[in-house]
Amino acid sequence: MTFEITFFDGVTAHPRQALLTIINRVWTLIPKQPEEPHHTWSDERIKLEHYRPGASLVLRVEGELVRIQASAEVADLLYQRVKHRETLFQKCYSWMNNVGSVRLVAIGLVVMVGLILSYALWVSPMIGRLAANLMTIEQEASIGHKMADRALEEWEIDHDKSAILQAFFDNLGFDTDYPVRCFVVDETAANALAFPGGTIVVFDSILSVTEDWQQLAALLAHELAHINERHSLETVCRNLSTYLLISVLSGDVGGVSGILIENATKLERLAYSRSLESEADQFGARYLKAQGIDPGNMRLLFDNLERHSIASSRLLQYLSTHPLGEARSSVLPERSLSWPEPSMTSGAKALFRQLHR
Ligand SMILES: [Zn+2]
């Protein structure tokens, strides 16, 4: 086989016209300029460095780089002859060259979207859990209270109502390891928030939606479940996972707490996942039952919130952070007509009346 080629020997930048003959696994390169030296290489001494499809090959021959330029047909033929001696890296490189730039960009985009999705779906929840697990309850309470205090600076606290709500919560006697603080803030939007470590903030407007003391107890039980089950901490950590990654990797709880407190006000807009919402419903209903309160009040509360959200946009904020699943109330028990009166009823009724004054 004899081919017309152009070659660069890597010593000078001059292209040289030559005839390449391959016979019995021996390559002979004869430059057209008579004064130029001939080259003779055996097949096994030739390694492929780089191939540009249909244009040129860069070969390494005994440590020296040689570039051969030829017609598309010849270049491809020479490539087929030497390609089995590519390293894995070179194979990838040749593959990328063969794929073409448009398809390569498309593949790159697909890979990037895949990476972003897996970060959002798996990596950031995992970082959230890791950051949450790094903290003891005491550390969480201390950081969480600082976060809540930072966020409360943005709202007008109703101190009288806060004291009544705190008494109402204490009177319910829910079981928790956290030192729970309750606040009522004057806001037209109807919302209720649970901060990591035990702060519940109830916006004044949502109080008027609760029809009786048992629905308010259900609201507090639901928020307490977010605290007890560390949903608040995990959700905040998940949303700040990029910042937290370095702190978690270095096991630096101080760094984690700094980031959390700095971003405290963001919690108002953070939505829990539907699975955490449904978990908070189930746990909340259990807390009610454990205190002798009909767990059916949880269902009644959410049916009530849904009804009000249709009539008024004030509830949109609560529903945007506590998304209601369509099947939400159907998995919760209904309120029973024969449920015995709970022991805290008279105290709870009186406090509930004071909150609605
Ligand atoms: Zn919730």
Residues whose N, C-alpha, C, O or C-beta is under 5 A from the ligand:
A	BS01	ZN	E277 A280 H322
